[in-house]
Amino acid sequence: MFFIKVRSKIESSLTKKEVVQRLSEITNTTDKANDIFIGQISDSEFRIHKKPKEYVRNSFAPILVGKIEDKMEGCDINITARLNLFTATFFLIWFLGAIVVPAIIGIVEPVFLLASLVFATFLTLLILFAFYKPAKKTIALLDSILKK
């Protein structure tokens, strides 16, 4: 569950200072403003997540942790999209309870092996559609903002 991450690298023609400025323009520390992201930004790092739409909460929404590194022309932004710590812990407990335990019991009773397979499929689809797709979309959005 802590291995559920999406890593990406954005190469921008902007300088490190310009990237930090652009991120500051679209990020706020609270969700009351009309910004795109919520989070913290320092001189070379950031930790942000996309602002949820009104009345829509997704516990699997990715948190983008990034490091901005200078280079000769522009900068590189290394991004890791990860799950919220609470959600990752909850998912780990679900995984152990829904897959490992029925698989162990399934040695004696085969119907539990089927239940384990069904839960494994469900949890895989949940992570695919609730985390990976939004993570890739959020990284693509950030990429488009930082390459303008």
C-alpha positions in Angstrom: 0.0 0.0 0.0 3.0 2.2 0.6 4.2 0.9 -2.8 1.2 2.4 -4.5 2.9 5.4 -6.1 3.1 7.0 -9.5 6.5 8.7 -10.3 6.9 11.2 -13.1 9.4 13.8 -14.2 8.5 17.1 -15.8 11.2 18.9 -17.8 10.3 22.6 -17.9 12.0 25.5 -19.7 11.1 27.7 -16.8 13.6 28.5 -14.1 13.3 27.1 -10.6 12.1 30.5 -9.3 9.4 30.7 -12.1 8.1 27.2 -11.3 7.8 28.1 -7.6 6.0 31.3 -8.5 3.6 29.5 -10.9 2.9 26.9 -8.2 2.3 29.6 -5.6 -0.2 31.3 -7.9 -2.4 28.2 -8.2 -1.9 26.8 -4.7 -3.4 27.9 -1.4 -3.0 26.5 2.1 -6.7 26.3 2.6 -9.6 25.2 0.4 -11.5 28.5 0.6 -9.7 30.2 -2.3 -10.4 29.6 -6.0 -7.0 27.9 -6.6 -6.5 24.6 -8.3 -4.3 23.0 -5.6 -4.0 23.0 -1.9 -0.7 22.4 -0.1 2.7 23.8 0.8 5.5 25.0 -1.5 9.0 25.8 -0.5 12.0 27.0 -2.6 12.8 23.5 -4.0 9.9 21.2 -2.9 6.2 21.0 -2.8 3.4 18.8 -1.3 0.1 19.5 -3.0 -3.2 17.9 -3.9 -5.9 18.9 -6.2 -8.7 20.9 -4.7 -11.8 18.7 -4.6 -15.0 19.9 -6.2 -17.7 21.0 -3.9 -19.2 18.2 -1.9 -17.0 15.6 -3.6 -14.4 13.9 -1.5 -12.1 11.1 -2.8 -10.0 9.5 -0.1 -7.9 7.9 -2.9 -7.1 11.4 -4.4 -3.3 11.6 -5.0 -1.0 13.7 -3.0 1.8 15.1 -5.2 5.2 15.4 -3.6 7.7 17.1 -5.8 11.3 18.2 -5.9 12.4 21.0 -8.2 16.0 20.8 -9.4 17.9 23.4 -11.5 19.7 22.6 -14.7 21.4 24.6 -17.3 18.3 25.5 -19.2 15.1 25.4 -17.1 14.6 22.8 -14.4 13.4 19.3 -13.7 10.5 18.5 -11.4 10.5 15.0 -10.0 7.0 14.1 -8.8 5.7 11.2 -6.7 1.9 10.8 -6.5 1.0 8.8 -3.4 -2.0 7.9 -1.3 -2.9 9.7 1.9 -1.3 7.8 4.8 -4.6 7.0 6.5 -6.1 5.7 3.2 -2.9 3.6 2.6 -3.2 2.1 6.1 -6.9 1.4 5.7 -6.3 -0.2 2.3 -3.5 -2.4 3.8 -5.9 -3.6 6.5 -8.6 -4.3 3.9 -6.0 -6.1 1.7 -4.9 -8.4 4.6 -8.5 -9.1 5.7 -10.0 -9.6 2.3 -7.3 -11.5 0.5 -4.7 -13.0 2.8 -7.1 -14.4 5.4 -9.5 -16.1 2.9 -6.5 -17.4 1.0 -5.2 -19.1 4.1 -8.6 -20.5 5.1 -9.1 -21.4 1.4 -6.6 -24.3 1.8 -9.4 -26.1 3.8 -12.5 -24.6 2.1 -12.1 -23.8 -1.6 -15.0 -21.3 -1.7 -12.8 -18.9 0.3 -10.2 -19.0 -2.5 -13.0 -17.7 -4.8 -13.9 -15.0 -2.3 -10.2 -14.0 -2.1 -10.0 -13.8 -5.9 -13.1 -11.6 -6.1 -11.8 -9.2 -3.4 -8.4 -9.1 -5.1 -10.1 -8.1 -8.4 -12.2 -5.5 -6.6 -9.3 -3.9 -4.8 -7.2 -3.8 -8.0 -10.0 -2.0 -9.9 -10.5 0.3 -6.9 -6.9 1.4 -7.0 -6.8 1.6 -10.8 -9.9 3.8 -11.1 -9.7 5.8 -7.8 -6.0 6.4 -7.6 -3.9 5.8 -10.8 -6.2 7.5 -13.3 -6.7 10.7 -11.1 -2.9 10.7 -10.4 -2.0 10.6 -14.0 -4.6 13.3 -14.8 -3.3 15.5 -12.0 0.3 15.1 -13.1 -0.7 15.9 -16.7 -2.5 19.1 -15.4 0.5 20.2 -13.5 2.7 19.4 -16.5 0.5 21.6 -18.8 0.7 24.5 -16.2 4.4 24.3 -15.8 5.2 24.1 -19.5 3.2 27.2 -20.6 
